[in-house]
């Protein structure tokens, strides 16, 4: 009996090893994809609604008023627009004032320049008048042409100089003197260069029709000349030439 039970157990073991074995099967129900998406959407919608309710209730709980906040935002926008308009108006007025100030400053500078020139001319006239009074009081005027009060000064512009002189004619004045004035400037270049002689006006311009002087007793003469940049004025000579021969009748030099 015991032997039979052992044989049965052994046979079961052998059959279980050599027999046909089947895998465990799981049976599941099939759900379409659109049903799944719809379900997910429903869940998300419900979650969003819950979140909205929570947020809205939280605004009410904390005392936040959305309409009041919108009104404040609109008020701030209106204030910002008003401030921008005020800024543009102020900026335009400031630019206009700046332009007006520039015009007034330029006019004042021009007036100061003209005043300075008038003061210089007035001083020159006083000096010439004093010279003529001294000559007349002495009872005699030098015969022939004479150059008096010859001066050369730096002008307002760089490398520009201004000269003035007084030409008198003494002795027998049978007729008016007619001639021209020429300035000869001797300039020195940089680094000890060879001096250069410049004529104002040049020979070609000197024989032009303009620039003629004509007087019987005296003539005040002034003018300007400009030397090249980087040079230094060393001496100036003024010549009075008689027409029509252009003969030098009188000249005077001045070292700078």
PyMOL commands that set and color helices and strands:
alter all, ss='L'
color gray80, all
select helices_A, chain A and resi 2-18+33-62+66-138+190-192+203-206
alter helices_A, ss='H'
color red, helices_A
select strands_A, chain A and resi 144-154+160-170+177-188+196-200+212-215+218-226+232-242+247-255
alter strands_A, ss='S'
color yellow, strands_A
deselect
rebuild
show_as cartoon
